[in-house]
Amino acid sequence: MDSGAPILGARKLKVSKLLAVKAVPRFYRVDDPHVHLNNFKETTGNAVGIYVHIPFCRSLCVFCPYFKDVLRDYRELEAYFKALLKEVEVYGKLLEEKNPSIVEIHVGGGTPSLVPPRLYRELADSLSQFFNVKCGISIEANPEDLRSYRAVEELYSAGIDEVSIGVQSFDERVLRSLGRKHSTEDSAKAVENSIKAGYKWVNVDLMFLAPNIRGYAELTLEEKLEAFRKDLEKGHELGAHQITFYPTIIPSSSPGYRLVELGKVSQELDYVDAFIDMALDFVKDKNLYLVRVYSASRKRYEYATVNLEMVGPLIGLGAGAWGNTGLYQYVNIHDVVTYISTTEKGLPPAAYSRNLSLASRTWRLFFDQLSTAEVREDLFKFTGFKNMPLKVRFLLKAMELNGTVERVGGIYRLTRRGIKEVYKSVINYVIDVPVKATEMFTRISRSGKYPEVVEIK
Ligand code: SF4
């Protein structure tokens, strides 16, 4: 994988051997929906997260790694939400006796802000009918959809109280290089409107390592770093509660990959540390909390994301969604038409699943904690271990010796070097598993030929 075009996706980031862990998950076709439901029920907990996938966008961005399609007609959304409510019912009835609390509801995509607020109200009502809901809804939003204050208020009144805005950059040159349709004015307005409307939490997503095309290619490295610094400053000035920063990944399935094949796109992969350093300096200057190695927050609180996808328990709803109880993981059909026809029959639309061993759960929990920049000794009690497992202790010791971790009492804290190493290994994991899995499951679902076993490698 570490060869090919100088872009992130065809290549991975260089990390120390200690953190160069390669996951090759193997999934098995769900042949009997009842076995799937039973596995889910047996292993899920009493406090559960919900992830809803909205696989529609107004148009397709050239370097997008997510599962999505163009929304041709709003009636598609109506039909899709009808199917979502059916899926809520399937899991609601399944877990009726357990009566789990819903502790976070995150809607990702695609473009969730395309959805009329009325449909979110219906979703919220349906979830409350079957579960003990203890939270509002958080959605990912395109700046274009939040430039009108009225639209922002309507979403808020529909029960949405956290928003993550896909700003990517406040610099037109970066936006053009990414092929984004929104303007920098849209982004500023979207953040201002969301703060003014009273959203509990507003996250801004920013991108660095944009592809070297169009006006962006002409900038020097210093100018690119300066543009990124200004982006961080601008997000903060506008009042965002949290800023998440990540590099552009260019998957081979994206329309823009053709430009890569023609040798017209490159990225400054060797300078990734300089961009991360820039973000870490910003966190320090502004006295922010590094809630994840890739995210800075004004409080020790973070926007509800798909983090429960790693550790569970999470019910994944919608075409292309992933669910995970901590010991059992499933992937829904990656095709909207088949997703709808399956839920219409009252069946769960899970296409593939796998059991997660206690060891695998432990590593997932460990890496999830590591991405918060610190690991607590007592963390592993939740997985059934009395103490930190020996393998984890050895790895942390080795990290301590190579200067990526410092031990303070019962807490292992990442050093600045450690933060950068973990950051890069998180990005490598995203390339290795979610991005590749999305490509593979989409191809399989669209072909209609589902092999018995799928290995993500
Ligand atoms: S990057 Fe976001 S808005 Fe663009 S096509 Fe992908 S999911 Fe849609």
Residues whose N, C-alpha, C, O or C-beta is under 5 A from the ligand:
A	BS01	SF4	C57 S59 L60 C61 C64 Y66 K68 G109 G110 T111
